[in-house]
Amino acid sequence: FGKIYYDKLVLSNVKGEVVIKDEAINLNNLFANLLGGSATISARYNTKNQDYPDVTFSYDIKNFDIQQTYAGVGMTEKLAPVVKYIQGTFSSNLKGSGKLKPDISVDYTSLTGDGKIEIPDAKIVNMPILTKIAELSKISSLQNPELKNGWTVIKFKDGKVNVDPTDIKLGNGF
């Protein structure tokens, strides 16, 4: 497909396989350009013998624009509201599963999975707590610090996102 419009997202150069069989929809290696980068997704939406459909998924995304993702993917704001202060790009891979509500939105309490997020170069802009710390400590470089080669492992369980500890280098050696 040249373009697919889904909610607030525009997917272009879409290719892959969609199979509908036995009350399930399977997306097999679906590739698309979106949010400034690209994604390859495999997923299964299963309604067989269930009150609420379940989904299993895996994705590998490359170079998504952080602000476009925040604006276009509602789950980002709900699970990681701090993202609204970060400018740059990220890549991620994730495998998981969960249930959907009757309106086909994700039941966050059922979401399980794990993966990795990498942020090669970004800037944290106007985050209130960093602004206050910079003001109180008189360290102006904390105001809008740069983030270089950041990465972490994330895990979804019981409606929460757990982020493994990781070293993050902010500009000027912080």
Salt bridges, closest charged atoms under 4 A:
ASP60 OD1 - LYS62 NZ 3.36
GLU118 OE2 - LYS116 NZ 3.52
ASP121 OD1 - LYS148 NZ 2.90
GLU135 OE2 - LYS132 NZ 3.48
GLU146 OE1 - LYS148 NZ 3.45
ASP164 OD1 - LYS155 NZ 3.72
